[in-house]
Amino acid sequence: MNGAIRVGWAGNDRQKRTIKARGIDISEEGLGVLAPTPLPAGVLAQVDIGGCGMSAVARVRFCVNTAEGWHTGFEVIKCFPNDPPDFNVE
């Protein structure tokens, strides 16, 4: 996986934070990204996974500073499609 990821969460001041990150790996249970800033371990986030039409609620499991950026690991709690299904019946 090497795609655009948008991550949103509430900071300690309860203000919404949003960053763009780069996806580096994905599985049914988790997601790894390279972020431009650190995310606090344990925080719940909304993760929009570009290119696959999915969003997830995920918890930050770790965040480690590397030469490329902040390697952040998420535990996926629940996934949702980005586009709601079309329930129109004709």
Biopython code that builds the backbone (N, CA, C, O; Angstrom):
import numpy as np
from Bio.PDB.StructureBuilder import StructureBuilder

atoms = [
    (1, "MET", "N", (0.851, -1.178, 0.000)),
    (1, "MET", "CA", (0.000, 0.000, 0.000)),
    (1, "MET", "C", (0.886, 1.227, 0.000)),
    (1, "MET", "O", (1.833, 1.325, 0.781)),
    (2, "ASN", "N", (0.578, 2.145, -0.865)),
    (2, "ASN", "CA", (1.351, 3.378, -0.927)),
    (2, "ASN", "C", (0.421, 4.476, -1.416)),
    (2, "ASN", "O", (0.572, 4.976, -2.531)),
    (3, "GLY", "N", (-0.549, 4.854, -0.571)),
    (3, "GLY", "CA", (-1.554, 5.810, -1.005)),
    (3, "GLY", "C", (-1.766, 6.929, -0.015)),
    (3, "GLY", "O", (-1.186, 6.952, 1.070)),
    (4, "ALA", "N", (-2.626, 7.871, -0.423)),
    (4, "ALA", "CA", (-2.941, 9.028, 0.401)),
    (4, "ALA", "C", (-3.943, 8.640, 1.491)),
    (4, "ALA", "O", (-4.929, 7.948, 1.234)),
    (5, "ILE", "N", (-3.669, 9.096, 2.696)),
    (5, "ILE", "CA", (-4.499, 8.818, 3.858)),
    (5, "ILE", "C", (-4.797, 10.156, 4.534)),
    (5, "ILE", "O", (-3.907, 10.995, 4.673)),
    (6, "ARG", "N", (-6.039, 10.352, 4.951)),
    (6, "ARG", "CA", (-6.381, 11.535, 5.757)),
    (6, "ARG", "C", (-6.755, 11.042, 7.142)),
    (6, "ARG", "O", (-7.565, 10.126, 7.284)),
    (7, "VAL", "N", (-6.165, 11.648, 8.166)),
    (7, "VAL", "CA", (-6.397, 11.244, 9.548)),
    (7, "VAL", "C", (-6.962, 12.432, 10.313)),
    (7, "VAL", "O", (-6.403, 13.528, 10.271)),
    (8, "GLY", "N", (-8.072, 12.211, 11.013)),
    (8, "GLY", "CA", (-8.678, 13.255, 11.834)),
    (8, "GLY", "C", (-8.878, 12.755, 13.258)),
    (8, "GLY", "O", (-9.255, 11.601, 13.459)),
    (9, "TRP", "N", (-8.632, 13.609, 14.249)),
    (9, "TRP", "CA", (-8.810, 13.265, 15.651)),
    (9, "TRP", "C", (-9.010, 14.531, 16.459)),
    (9, "TRP", "O", (-8.765, 15.629, 15.958)),
    (10, "ALA", "N", (-9.449, 14.398, 17.699)),
    (10, "ALA", "CA", (-9.606, 15.538, 18.598)),
    (10, "ALA", "C", (-8.374, 15.623, 19.485)),
    (10, "ALA", "O", (-7.972, 14.636, 20.102)),
    (11, "GLY", "N", (-7.778, 16.806, 19.544)),
    (11, "GLY", "CA", (-6.613, 17.025, 20.390)),
    (11, "GLY", "C", (-7.011, 17.156, 21.850)),
    (11, "GLY", "O", (-8.196, 17.121, 22.183)),
    (12, "ASN", "N", (-6.023, 17.307, 22.718)),
    (12, "ASN", "CA", (-6.301, 17.475, 24.146)),
    (12, "ASN", "C", (-7.154, 18.698, 24.426)),
    (12, "ASN", "O", (-7.871, 18.741, 25.426)),
    (13, "ASP", "N", (-7.083, 19.695, 23.551)),
    (13, "ASP", "CA", (-7.886, 20.906, 23.701)),
    (13, "ASP", "C", (-9.270, 20.754, 23.065)),
    (13, "ASP", "O", (-10.027, 21.721, 22.974)),
    (14, "ARG", "N", (-9.595, 19.538, 22.627)),
    (14, "ARG", "CA", (-10.868, 19.162, 21.997)),
    (14, "ARG", "C", (-11.088, 19.812, 20.633)),
    (14, "ARG", "O", (-12.203, 19.830, 20.114)),
    (15, "GLN", "N", (-10.012, 20.342, 20.065)),
    (15, "GLN", "CA", (-10.075, 20.906, 18.725)),
    (15, "GLN", "C", (-9.774, 19.808, 17.706)),
    (15, "GLN", "O", (-8.928, 18.943, 17.930)),
    (16, "LYS", "N", (-10.492, 19.866, 16.578)),
    (16, "LYS", "CA", (-10.292, 18.870, 15.537)),
    (16, "LYS", "C", (-8.942, 19.083, 14.864)),
    (16, "LYS", "O", (-8.577, 20.207, 14.517)),
    (17, "ARG", "N", (-8.218, 18.005, 14.686)),
    (17, "ARG", "CA", (-6.937, 18.009, 13.980)),
    (17, "ARG", "C", (-7.085, 17.114, 12.756)),
    (17, "ARG", "O", (-7.743, 16.075, 12.814)),
    (18, "THR", "N", (-6.480, 17.515, 11.668)),
    (18, "THR", "CA", (-6.489, 16.714, 10.452)),
    (18, "THR", "C", (-5.126, 16.809, 9.799)),
    (18, "THR", "O", (-4.551, 17.892, 9.686)),
    (19, "ILE", "N", (-4.612, 15.663, 9.368)),
    (19, "ILE", "CA", (-3.348, 15.635, 8.640)),
    (19, "ILE", "C", (-3.494, 14.728, 7.425)),
    (19, "ILE", "O", (-4.384, 13.880, 7.365)),
    (20, "LYS", "N", (-2.611, 14.924, 6.471)),
    (20, "LYS", "CA", (-2.489, 14.005, 5.345)),
    (20, "LYS", "C", (-1.256, 13.159, 5.600)),
    (20, "LYS", "O", (-0.200, 13.669, 5.976)),
    (21, "ALA", "N", (-1.404, 11.866, 5.390)),
    (21, "ALA", "CA", (-0.304, 10.928, 5.619)),
    (21, "ALA", "C", (-0.170, 10.027, 4.399)),
    (21, "ALA", "O", (-0.993, 10.076, 3.484)),
    (22, "ARG", "N", (0.861, 9.218, 4.396)),
    (22, "ARG", "CA", (1.079, 8.263, 3.305)),
    (22, "ARG", "C", (0.953, 6.856, 3.861)),
    (22, "ARG", "O", (1.649, 6.487, 4.807)),
    (23, "GLY", "N", (0.065, 6.075, 3.271)),
    (23, "GLY", "CA", (-0.118, 4.699, 3.702)),
    (23, "GLY", "C", (1.078, 3.854, 3.332)),
    (23, "GLY", "O", (1.623, 3.979, 2.236)),
    (24, "ILE", "N", (1.492, 2.982, 4.258)),
    (24, "ILE", "CA", (2.623, 2.101, 3.958)),
    (24, "ILE", "C", (2.255, 0.625, 4.061)),
    (24, "ILE", "O", (2.884, -0.207, 3.407)),
    (25, "ASP", "N", (1.248, 0.280, 4.868)),
    (25, "ASP", "CA", (0.775, -1.103, 4.905)),
    (25, "ASP", "C", (-0.637, -1.148, 5.476)),
    (25, "ASP", "O", (-1.061, -0.253, 6.207)),
    (26, "ILE", "N", (-1.359, -2.222, 5.121)),
    (26, "ILE", "CA", (-2.733, -2.369, 5.575)),
    (26, "ILE", "C", (-3.054, -3.858, 5.713)),
    (26, "ILE", "O", (-2.568, -4.692, 4.950)),
    (27, "SER", "N", (-3.889, -4.164, 6.710)),
    (27, "SER", "CA", (-4.390, -5.523, 6.893)),
    (27, "SER", "C", (-5.808, -5.401, 7.439)),
    (27, "SER", "O", (-6.311, -4.291, 7.617)),
    (28, "GLU", "N", (-6.448, -6.523, 7.703)),
    (28, "GLU", "CA", (-7.802, -6.477, 8.261)),
    (28, "GLU", "C", (-7.816, -5.863, 9.654)),
    (28, "GLU", "O", (-8.813, -5.258, 10.048)),
    (29, "GLU", "N", (-6.743, -6.007, 10.397)),
    (29, "GLU", "CA", (-6.692, -5.533, 11.777)),
    (29, "GLU", "C", (-5.990, -4.199, 11.965)),
    (29, "GLU", "O", (-6.133, -3.575, 13.016)),
    (30, "GLY", "N", (-5.226, -3.744, 10.961)),
    (30, "GLY", "CA", (-4.440, -2.553, 11.201)),
    (30, "GLY", "C", (-4.004, -1.826, 9.952)),
    (30, "GLY", "O", (-4.245, -2.259, 8.825)),
    (31, "LEU", "N", (-3.352, -0.704, 10.193)),
    (31, "LEU", "CA", (-2.925, 0.191, 9.127)),
    (31, "LEU", "C", (-1.666, 0.902, 9.592)),
    (31, "LEU", "O", (-1.596, 1.366, 10.730)),
    (32, "GLY", "N", (-0.681, 0.989, 8.725)),
    (32, "GLY", "CA", (0.532, 1.732, 9.021)),
    (32, "GLY", "C", (0.648, 2.918, 8.078)),
    (32, "GLY", "O", (0.418, 2.781, 6.877)),
    (33, "VAL", "N", (1.005, 4.088, 8.617)),
    (33, "VAL", "CA", (1.162, 5.290, 7.805)),
    (33, "VAL", "C", (2.439, 6.015, 8.195)),
    (33, "VAL", "O", (2.980, 5.820, 9.284)),
    (34, "LEU", "N", (2.905, 6.852, 7.284)),
    (34, "LEU", "CA", (3.960, 7.820, 7.588)),
    (34, "LEU", "C", (3.292, 9.178, 7.678)),
    (34, "LEU", "O", (2.748, 9.677, 6.693)),
    (35, "ALA", "N", (3.332, 9.771, 8.856)),
    (35, "ALA", "CA", (2.664, 11.045, 9.117)),
    (35, "ALA", "C", (3.695, 12.161, 9.274)),
    (35, "ALA", "O", (4.830, 11.903, 9.676)),
    (36, "PRO", "N", (3.307, 13.408, 8.957)),
    (36, "PRO", "CA", (4.241, 14.522, 9.102)),
    (36, "PRO", "C", (4.416, 14.986, 10.548)),
    (36, "PRO", "O", (5.379, 15.687, 10.861)),
    (37, "THR", "N", (3.493, 14.600, 11.429)),
    (37, "THR", "CA", (3.544, 14.986, 12.841)),
    (37, "THR", "C", (3.208, 13.767, 13.700)),
    (37, "THR", "O", (2.578, 12.829, 13.212)),
    (38, "PRO", "N", (3.616, 13.768, 14.964)),
    (38, "PRO", "CA", (3.289, 12.634, 15.824)),
    (38, "PRO", "C", (1.817, 12.649, 16.229)),
    (38, "PRO", "O", (1.201, 13.707, 16.361)),
    (39, "LEU", "N", (1.272, 11.456, 16.420)),
    (39, "LEU", "CA", (-0.079, 11.294, 16.957)),
    (39, "LEU", "C", (0.043, 10.595, 18.303)),
    (39, "LEU", "O", (0.845, 9.673, 18.450)),
    (40, "PRO", "N", (-0.744, 11.025, 19.288)),
    (40, "PRO", "CA", (-0.630, 10.421, 20.614)),
    (40, "PRO", "C", (-1.110, 8.969, 20.633)),
    (40, "PRO", "O", (-2.171, 8.657, 20.093)),
    (41, "ALA", "N", (-0.331, 8.087, 21.252)),
    (41, "ALA", "CA", (-0.745, 6.690, 21.397)),
    (41, "ALA", "C", (-2.053, 6.635, 22.167)),
    (41, "ALA", "O", (-2.240, 7.357, 23.146)),
    (42, "GLY", "N", (-2.952, 5.776, 21.717)),
    (42, "GLY", "CA", (-4.235, 5.589, 22.382)),
    (42, "GLY", "C", (-5.367, 6.431, 21.847)),
    (42, "GLY", "O", (-6.530, 6.149, 22.136)),
    (43, "VAL", "N", (-5.058, 7.467, 21.070)),
    (43, "VAL", "CA", (-6.107, 8.349, 20.575)),
    (43, "VAL", "C", (-6.941, 7.635, 19.507)),
    (43, "VAL", "O", (-6.416, 6.857, 18.711)),
    (44, "LEU", "N", (-8.255, 7.914, 19.505)),
    (44, "LEU", "CA", (-9.141, 7.413, 18.459)),
    (44, "LEU", "C", (-9.122, 8.384, 17.299)),
    (44, "LEU", "O", (-9.121, 9.599, 17.501)),
    (45, "ALA", "N", (-9.106, 7.859, 16.087)),
    (45, "ALA", "CA", (-9.031, 8.703, 14.897)),
    (45, "ALA", "C", (-9.964, 8.179, 13.819)),
    (45, "ALA", "O", (-10.304, 6.996, 13.781)),
    (46, "GLN", "N", (-10.368, 9.089, 12.947)),
    (46, "GLN", "CA", (-11.054, 8.700, 11.719)),
    (46, "GLN", "C", (-9.993, 8.686, 10.639)),
    (46, "GLN", "O", (-9.269, 9.663, 10.450)),
    (47, "VAL", "N", (-9.906, 7.569, 9.931)),
    (47, "VAL", "CA", (-8.887, 7.398, 8.906)),
    (47, "VAL", "C", (-9.597, 7.177, 7.576)),
    (47, "VAL", "O", (-10.313, 6.189, 7.407)),
    (48, "ASP", "N", (-9.398, 8.103, 6.623)),
    (48, "ASP", "CA", (-9.956, 7.971, 5.282)),
    (48, "ASP", "C", (-8.864, 7.407, 4.389)),
    (48, "ASP", "O", (-7.813, 8.022, 4.205)),
    (49, "ILE", "N", (-9.125, 6.239, 3.843)),
    (49, "ILE", "CA", (-8.131, 5.518, 3.062)),
    (49, "ILE", "C", (-8.362, 5.831, 1.589)),
    (49, "ILE", "O", (-9.275, 5.283, 0.971)),
    (50, "GLY", "N", (-7.538, 6.710, 1.028)),
    (50, "GLY", "CA", (-7.679, 7.134, -0.356)),
    (50, "GLY", "C", (-7.493, 5.987, -1.327)),
    (50, "GLY", "O", (-6.650, 5.111, -1.134)),
    (51, "GLY", "N", (-8.298, 6.013, -2.371)),
    (51, "GLY", "CA", (-8.142, 5.035, -3.433)),
    (51, "GLY", "C", (-8.900, 3.743, -3.248)),
    (51, "GLY", "O", (-9.049, 2.990, -4.210)),
    (52, "CYS", "N", (-9.390, 3.449, -2.044)),
    (52, "CYS", "CA", (-10.135, 2.204, -1.876)),
    (52, "CYS", "C", (-11.557, 2.429, -1.395)),
    (52, "CYS", "O", (-12.289, 1.463, -1.179)),
    (53, "GLY", "N", (-11.968, 3.678, -1.221)),
    (53, "GLY", "CA", (-13.344, 3.982, -0.866)),
    (53, "GLY", "C", (-13.749, 3.586, 0.536)),
    (53, "GLY", "O", (-14.928, 3.331, 0.785)),
    (54, "MET", "N", (-12.799, 3.527, 1.462)),
    (54, "MET", "CA", (-13.103, 3.118, 2.834)),
    (54, "MET", "C", (-12.634, 4.160, 3.842)),
    (54, "MET", "O", (-11.652, 4.871, 3.631)),
    (55, "SER", "N", (-13.370, 4.221, 4.936)),
    (55, "SER", "CA", (-12.966, 4.982, 6.117)),
    (55, "SER", "C", (-12.953, 4.016, 7.284)),
    (55, "SER", "O", (-13.604, 2.972, 7.246)),
    (56, "ALA", "N", (-12.208, 4.368, 8.324)),
    (56, "ALA", "CA", (-12.148, 3.505, 9.497)),
    (56, "ALA", "C", (-12.066, 4.350, 10.754)),
    (56, "ALA", "O", (-11.543, 5.465, 10.746)),
    (57, "VAL", "N", (-12.595, 3.794, 11.832)),
    (57, "VAL", "CA", (-12.320, 4.303, 13.167)),
    (57, "VAL", "C", (-11.175, 3.435, 13.668)),
    (57, "VAL", "O", (-11.255, 2.207, 13.649)),
    (58, "ALA", "N", (-10.107, 4.093, 14.117)),
    (58, "ALA", "CA", (-8.918, 3.346, 14.500)),
    (58, "ALA", "C", (-8.257, 3.986, 15.716)),
    (58, "ALA", "O", (-8.410, 5.181, 15.969)),
    (59, "ARG", "N", (-7.524, 3.171, 16.459)),
    (59, "ARG", "CA", (-6.792, 3.651, 17.631)),
    (59, "ARG", "C", (-5.298, 3.642, 17.313)),
    (59, "ARG", "O", (-4.780, 2.681, 16.744)),
    (60, "VAL", "N", (-4.618, 4.718, 17.685)),
    (60, "VAL", "CA", (-3.163, 4.788, 17.496)),
    (60, "VAL", "C", (-2.510, 3.828, 18.491)),
    (60, "VAL", "O", (-2.681, 3.968, 19.702)),
    (61, "ARG", "N", (-1.767, 2.861, 17.974)),
    (61, "ARG", "CA", (-1.079, 1.879, 18.818)),
    (61, "ARG", "C", (0.359, 2.302, 19.102)),
    (61, "ARG", "O", (0.878, 2.069, 20.194)),
    (62, "PHE", "N", (1.002, 2.929, 18.109)),
    (62, "PHE", "CA", (2.370, 3.414, 18.316)),
    (62, "PHE", "C", (2.644, 4.530, 17.329)),
    (62, "PHE", "O", (1.961, 4.665, 16.314)),
    (63, "CYS", "N", (3.658, 5.331, 17.641)),
    (63, "CYS", "CA", (4.092, 6.414, 16.760)),
    (63, "CYS", "C", (5.585, 6.610, 17.008)),
    (63, "CYS", "O", (5.995, 7.038, 18.087)),
    (64, "VAL", "N", (6.395, 6.288, 15.989)),
    (64, "VAL", "CA", (7.850, 6.296, 16.125)),
    (64, "VAL", "C", (8.449, 7.239, 15.085)),
    (64, "VAL", "O", (8.089, 7.186, 13.909)),
    (65, "ASN", "N", (9.364, 8.101, 15.524)),
    (65, "ASN", "CA", (10.025, 9.026, 14.621)),
    (65, "ASN", "C", (11.063, 8.277, 13.787)),
    (65, "ASN", "O", (11.917, 7.574, 14.328)),
    (66, "THR", "N", (10.980, 8.436, 12.455)),
    (66, "THR", "CA", (11.945, 7.815, 11.550)),
    (66, "THR", "C", (12.491, 8.895, 10.627)),
    (66, "THR", "O", (12.030, 10.036, 10.667)),
    (67, "ALA", "N", (13.461, 8.548, 9.803)),
    (67, "ALA", "CA", (14.026, 9.499, 8.847)),
    (67, "ALA", "C", (12.983, 9.953, 7.829)),
    (67, "ALA", "O", (13.090, 11.054, 7.291)),
    (68, "GLU", "N", (11.970, 9.115, 7.555)),
    (68, "GLU", "CA", (10.942, 9.444, 6.562)),
    (68, "GLU", "C", (9.745, 10.192, 7.133)),
    (68, "GLU", "O", (8.975, 10.786, 6.378)),
    (69, "GLY", "N", (9.576, 10.173, 8.433)),
    (69, "GLY", "CA", (8.416, 10.786, 9.082)),
    (69, "GLY", "C", (8.029, 9.972, 10.300)),
    (69, "GLY", "O", (8.797, 9.127, 10.759)),
    (70, "TRP", "N", (6.848, 10.223, 10.819)),
    (70, "TRP", "CA", (6.356, 9.514, 11.998)),
    (70, "TRP", "C", (5.645, 8.241, 11.556)),
    (70, "TRP", "O", (4.540, 8.302, 11.018)),
    (71, "HIS", "N", (6.275, 7.084, 11.782)),
    (71, "HIS", "CA", (5.669, 5.789, 11.459)),
    (71, "HIS", "C", (4.615, 5.525, 12.529)),
    (71, "HIS", "O", (4.932, 5.309, 13.698)),
    (72, "THR", "N", (3.360, 5.548, 12.103)),
    (72, "THR", "CA", (2.231, 5.428, 13.023)),
    (72, "THR", "C", (1.445, 4.170, 12.710)),
    (72, "THR", "O", (1.074, 3.924, 11.563)),
    (73, "GLY", "N", (1.196, 3.379, 13.737)),
    (73, "GLY", "CA", (0.424, 2.153, 13.582)),
    (73, "GLY", "C", (-0.950, 2.315, 14.188)),
    (73, "GLY", "O", (-1.085, 2.778, 15.321)),
    (74, "PHE", "N", (-1.977, 1.936, 13.436)),
    (74, "PHE", "CA", (-3.366, 2.015, 13.888)),
    (74, "PHE", "C", (-3.955, 0.627, 14.024)),
    (74, "PHE", "O", (-3.700, -0.244, 13.192)),
    (75, "GLU", "N", (-4.736, 0.417, 15.059)),
    (75, "GLU", "CA", (-5.575, -0.771, 15.195)),
    (75, "GLU", "C", (-6.961, -0.392, 14.675)),
    (75, "GLU", "O", (-7.602, 0.503, 15.226)),
    (76, "VAL", "N", (-7.424, -1.056, 13.633)),
    (76, "VAL", "CA", (-8.732, -0.747, 13.054)),
    (76, "VAL", "C", (-9.817, -1.308, 13.955)),
    (76, "VAL", "O", (-9.804, -2.487, 14.309)),
    (77, "ILE", "N", (-10.760, -0.442, 14.322)),
    (77, "ILE", "CA", (-11.879, -0.848, 15.168)),
    (77, "ILE", "C", (-13.111, -1.149, 14.321)),
    (77, "ILE", "O", (-13.805, -2.139, 14.551)),
    (78, "LYS", "N", (-13.379, -0.289, 13.341)),
    (78, "LYS", "CA", (-14.552, -0.469, 12.477)),
    (78, "LYS", "C", (-14.291, 0.212, 11.143)),
    (78, "LYS", "O", (-13.759, 1.321, 11.104)),
    (79, "CYS", "N", (-14.666, -0.450, 10.040)),
    (79, "CYS", "CA", (-14.525, 0.108, 8.688)),
    (79, "CYS", "C", (-15.889, 0.474, 8.126)),
    (79, "CYS", "O", (-16.895, -0.157, 8.449)),
    (80, "PHE", "N", (-15.914, 1.499, 7.283)),
    (80, "PHE", "CA", (-17.129, 1.965, 6.640)),
    (80, "PHE", "C", (-16.819, 2.338, 5.191)),
    (80, "PHE", "O", (-15.719, 2.807, 4.899)),
    (81, "PRO", "N", (-17.771, 2.136, 4.282)),
    (81, "PRO", "CA", (-17.568, 2.645, 2.913)),
    (81, "PRO", "C", (-17.667, 4.170, 2.927)),
    (81, "PRO", "O", (-18.462, 4.732, 3.679)),
    (82, "ASN", "N", (-16.860, 4.844, 2.093)),
    (82, "ASN", "CA", (-16.928, 6.307, 2.013)),
    (82, "ASN", "C", (-18.229, 6.781, 1.392)),
    (82, "ASN", "O", (-18.796, 7.784, 1.825)),
    (83, "ASP", "N", (-18.706, 6.069, 0.383)),
    (83, "ASP", "CA", (-19.941, 6.454, -0.294)),
    (83, "ASP", "C", (-21.088, 5.609, 0.230)),
    (83, "ASP", "O", (-20.987, 4.383, 0.252)),
    (84, "PRO", "N", (-22.196, 6.249, 0.659)),
    (84, "PRO", "CA", (-23.323, 5.460, 1.119)),
    (84, "PRO", "C", (-23.920, 4.649, -0.013)),
    (84, "PRO", "O", (-23.891, 5.078, -1.166)),
    (85, "PRO", "N", (-24.465, 3.473, 0.304)),
    (85, "PRO", "CA", (-25.064, 2.647, -0.751)),
    (85, "PRO", "C", (-26.290, 3.329, -1.342)),
    (85, "PRO", "O", (-26.953, 4.129, -0.682)),
    (86, "ASP", "N", (-26.576, 3.002, -2.580)),
    (86, "ASP", "CA", (-27.728, 3.555, -3.282)),
    (86, "ASP", "C", (-28.932, 2.658, -3.004)),
    (86, "ASP", "O", (-29.000, 1.534, -3.501)),
    (87, "PHE", "N", (-29.889, 3.161, -2.202)),
    (87, "PHE", "CA", (-31.052, 2.381, -1.839)),
    (87, "PHE", "C", (-32.275, 2.732, -2.680)),
    (87, "PHE", "O", (-33.383, 2.287, -2.379)),
    (88, "ASN", "N", (-32.083, 3.522, -3.728)),
    (88, "ASN", "CA", (-33.212, 3.860, -4.598)),
    (88, "ASN", "C", (-33.683, 2.636, -5.339)),
    (88, "ASN", "O", (-32.891, 1.932, -5.966)),
    (89, "VAL", "N", (-34.976, 2.381, -5.268)),
    (89, "VAL", "CA", (-35.576, 1.254, -5.958)),
    (89, "VAL", "C", (-36.493, 1.796, -7.034)),
    (89, "VAL", "O", (-37.331, 2.660, -6.775)),
    (90, "GLU", "N", (-36.329, 1.283, -8.246)),
    (90, "GLU", "CA", (-37.154, 1.769, -9.353)),
    (90, "GLU", "C", (-38.094, 0.700, -9.802)),
    (90, "GLU", "O", (-38.876, 0.915, -10.728)),
]
sb = StructureBuilder()
sb.init_structure("model")
sb.init_model(0)
sb.init_chain("A")
sb.init_seg("    ")
for serial, (resi, resn, name, xyz) in enumerate(atoms, 1):
    if name == "N":
        sb.init_residue(resn, " ", resi, " ")
    sb.init_atom(name, np.array(xyz, "f"), 0.0, 1.0, " ", f" {name:<3s}", serial, name[0])
structure = sb.get_structure()
